Amino acid sequence: MYDSLTLEHTSTVERAADELRRAMFAGELEPGTPLREVGLADSLGVGRSTVREALAVLIAEGLVIRVPNRGVAVAALDPDALGDVFRARTVLEEAGARAWPDAPHELRDAVRASVQTYGRLAAESAEPGQLARAHIEVHRAIAALTGSDRLLTLVDALHGEIRLTLAHVDRVRGNVREQVADHQQLLSLLEQGEIEAVVLALHDHLSGAQSSLDAALHR
């Protein structure tokens, strides 16, 4: 009986967290929005303790932050932190691109699969959260070509910081198909062994993404 009740409670917390994630990625809860336990409990039809646990899950994922003396809010990234994230991403992804020629087949296949998945989801007009994850997965797969678990852990931390903001900007720009085409071009250049061209394209792509995110933060 205890196990059954525990599983039921866990499932309720997961459903609440899923609904909050969906609202964030759909733009219903934008970066910086305060999250009040009472209001969320009413709108989700659950108890405040469930909301509290769901928020703890989202805090661990970096989607929600604690604001001193103000409770919790949807995570937002300041411009200085944004620039630092993109500088780090550029270094890590360039290292991955340069590792392509000697990378194991399974790591190169992971890049191919991630680009294919991103294109499929875009064609299906998938919800923003799915598209954001697929978009980031392409870049993660490129960085993973280095074969370093430690570098990949850093990549995941960086992506966790910008995942929600990236989804917000992709939604505002409304150019998902162009984004897919850019990533398909990156893959094509990798397949052709045009590594320097890939590096330049990555720099342009990440610089453009940073500019869009920076503009969104100042909007």
C-alpha positions as CSV (number, residue, x, y, z in Angstrom):
1,M,0.0,0.0,0.0
2,Y,2.8,2.4,0.9
3,D,4.6,1.7,-2.4
4,S,1.4,2.3,-4.3
5,L,0.8,5.6,-2.6
6,T,4.4,6.7,-3.1
7,L,4.2,5.9,-6.9
8,E,0.9,7.7,-7.2
9,H,2.4,10.8,-5.5
10,T,5.5,10.7,-7.7
11,S,3.4,10.4,-10.8
12,T,1.4,13.5,-9.7
13,V,4.5,15.5,-9.1
14,E,5.9,14.4,-12.6
15,R,2.6,15.4,-14.3
16,A,2.7,18.8,-12.5
17,A,6.4,19.3,-13.6
18,D,5.5,18.3,-17.2
19,E,2.7,20.8,-17.4
20,L,4.9,23.6,-16.1
21,R,7.6,22.7,-18.6
22,R,5.0,22.7,-21.4
23,A,3.8,26.2,-20.3
24,M,7.3,27.5,-20.2
25,F,8.3,26.2,-23.6
26,A,5.0,27.3,-25.1
27,G,5.6,30.9,-23.9
28,E,2.7,30.9,-21.4
29,L,5.3,31.3,-18.6
30,E,8.1,33.5,-19.9
31,P,11.6,34.0,-18.4
32,G,11.4,36.0,-15.2
33,T,7.7,35.1,-14.4
34,P,7.2,34.6,-10.7
35,L,5.8,31.2,-9.7
36,R,3.3,31.3,-6.8
37,E,2.5,28.0,-5.1
38,V,-1.1,28.8,-4.3
39,G,-2.0,30.0,-7.9
40,L,-0.2,27.1,-9.5
41,A,-1.9,24.6,-7.1
42,D,-5.3,26.0,-8.1
43,S,-4.6,26.0,-11.9
44,L,-3.0,22.5,-11.9
45,G,-5.6,21.1,-9.5
46,V,-3.0,19.7,-7.1
47,G,-1.9,20.4,-3.5
48,R,0.8,23.0,-2.7
49,S,3.2,20.3,-1.5
50,T,3.0,18.7,-5.0
51,V,3.7,22.1,-6.6
52,R,6.6,22.6,-4.2
53,E,8.1,19.2,-5.2
54,A,7.5,19.9,-8.9
55,L,9.3,23.3,-8.6
56,A,12.2,21.5,-6.9
57,V,12.5,19.2,-10.0
58,L,12.5,22.2,-12.3
59,I,15.0,24.1,-10.2
60,A,17.4,21.1,-10.5
61,E,16.9,21.2,-14.3
62,G,17.8,24.9,-14.3
63,L,14.4,25.9,-15.7
64,V,13.3,27.6,-12.4
65,I,15.5,29.7,-10.0
66,R,15.1,30.8,-6.4
67,V,15.0,34.6,-6.1
68,P,16.1,35.9,-2.7
69,N,13.2,37.2,-0.7
70,R,10.8,36.7,-3.7
71,G,10.3,33.0,-4.0
72,V,10.9,31.2,-7.3
73,A,10.6,32.3,-10.9
74,V,11.1,31.0,-14.4
75,A,14.8,31.2,-15.2
76,A,16.1,34.1,-17.2
77,L,19.6,34.6,-18.5
78,D,21.3,38.0,-18.2
79,P,23.3,39.3,-21.3
80,D,26.7,38.9,-19.7
81,A,26.0,35.3,-18.7
82,L,24.7,34.7,-22.2
83,G,27.9,35.9,-23.9
84,D,29.9,33.7,-21.6
85,V,27.8,30.6,-22.4
86,F,28.2,31.2,-26.2
87,R,31.9,31.7,-25.9
88,A,32.2,28.4,-24.1
89,R,29.9,26.6,-26.6
90,T,31.9,27.9,-29.5
91,V,35.1,26.5,-28.1
92,L,33.6,23.1,-27.3
93,E,31.6,22.7,-30.5
94,E,34.6,23.7,-32.7
95,A,36.6,21.0,-30.9
96,G,33.9,18.5,-31.7
97,A,33.8,19.5,-35.4
98,R,37.6,19.2,-35.7
99,A,37.4,15.7,-34.1
100,W,34.9,14.5,-36.8
101,P,37.5,12.8,-39.2
102,D,38.8,10.6,-36.4
103,A,35.6,10.2,-34.3
104,P,34.1,6.7,-33.9
105,H,31.3,5.8,-36.3
106,E,28.7,5.7,-33.5
107,L,29.5,9.4,-32.6
108,R,29.2,10.5,-36.2
109,D,26.0,8.5,-36.5
110,A,24.7,10.3,-33.5
111,V,25.2,13.7,-35.3
112,R,23.4,12.4,-38.3
113,A,20.5,11.0,-36.2
114,S,20.1,14.3,-34.3
115,V,19.9,16.3,-37.5
116,Q,17.3,13.9,-38.9
117,T,15.2,14.0,-35.7
118,Y,15.3,17.8,-35.7
119,G,14.1,17.9,-39.3
120,R,11.4,15.4,-38.6
121,L,10.0,17.2,-35.6
122,A,10.1,20.6,-37.5
123,A,8.1,19.0,-40.4
124,E,5.6,17.7,-37.8
125,S,5.3,21.1,-36.2
126,A,6.2,19.6,-32.9
127,E,5.7,21.6,-29.7
128,P,8.4,24.2,-28.7
129,G,9.9,22.1,-25.9
130,Q,10.5,19.1,-28.2
131,L,12.0,21.4,-30.9
132,A,14.3,23.1,-28.4
133,R,15.5,19.7,-27.1
134,A,16.1,18.5,-30.7
135,H,17.9,21.7,-31.6
136,I,20.2,21.5,-28.6
137,E,20.8,17.7,-29.2
138,V,22.4,18.5,-32.6
139,H,24.9,20.8,-30.9
140,R,25.4,18.3,-28.1
141,A,26.2,15.5,-30.6
142,I,28.7,17.8,-32.4
143,A,30.5,18.5,-29.1
144,A,30.4,14.8,-28.2
145,L,32.6,14.0,-31.2
146,T,35.5,15.0,-28.9
147,G,34.9,11.7,-27.0
148,S,35.4,13.4,-23.7
149,D,32.8,12.7,-21.0
150,R,34.0,15.6,-18.9
151,L,33.6,18.1,-21.8
152,L,30.1,16.6,-22.5
153,T,29.1,17.2,-18.8
154,L,30.1,20.9,-19.3
155,V,28.2,21.1,-22.6
156,D,25.1,19.7,-20.8
157,A,25.4,22.4,-18.1
158,L,25.7,25.1,-20.6
159,H,22.7,23.9,-22.6
160,G,20.7,23.7,-19.4
161,E,21.3,27.4,-18.9
162,I,19.9,28.4,-22.3
163,R,17.4,25.7,-23.1
164,L,14.3,27.7,-22.1
165,T,15.6,31.0,-23.6
166,L,16.5,29.2,-26.8
167,A,13.0,27.9,-27.1
168,H,11.6,31.4,-26.4
169,V,13.7,32.9,-29.2
170,D,13.0,30.1,-31.7
171,R,9.3,30.6,-31.1
172,V,9.6,34.4,-31.6
173,R,11.7,34.1,-34.7
174,G,9.5,31.5,-36.2
175,N,12.2,30.2,-38.5
176,V,12.6,26.6,-37.4
177,R,12.8,25.3,-41.0
178,E,15.7,27.7,-41.7
179,Q,17.4,26.5,-38.5
180,V,16.9,22.9,-39.7
181,A,18.4,23.8,-43.1
182,D,21.5,25.4,-41.3
183,H,22.1,22.2,-39.3
184,Q,21.7,20.0,-42.4
185,Q,24.3,22.2,-44.1
186,L,26.6,21.7,-41.1
187,L,26.2,18.0,-41.4
188,S,26.8,18.1,-45.2
189,L,30.1,20.0,-44.7
190,L,31.2,17.5,-42.1
191,E,30.4,14.6,-44.4
192,Q,32.5,16.3,-47.1
193,G,35.4,16.8,-44.8
194,E,35.2,20.6,-45.1
195,I,36.2,21.1,-41.5
196,E,37.3,24.7,-41.7
197,A,34.1,25.6,-43.5
198,V,32.2,23.8,-40.7
199,V,34.1,25.8,-38.1
200,L,33.2,29.1,-39.8
201,A,29.6,28.0,-40.2
202,L,29.4,27.1,-36.5
203,H,30.9,30.5,-35.5
204,D,28.3,32.3,-37.7
205,H,25.5,30.1,-36.4
206,L,26.3,30.5,-32.8
207,S,27.0,34.3,-33.2
208,G,23.6,34.7,-34.9
209,A,21.9,32.7,-32.1
210,Q,23.5,34.8,-29.5
211,S,22.4,38.0,-31.2
212,S,18.8,36.8,-31.4
213,L,18.8,35.8,-27.7
214,D,20.4,39.1,-26.7
215,A,17.7,41.0,-28.6
216,A,15.0,38.9,-26.9
217,L,16.4,39.6,-23.5
218,H,16.3,43.4,-24.2
219,R,12.8,43.3,-25.7
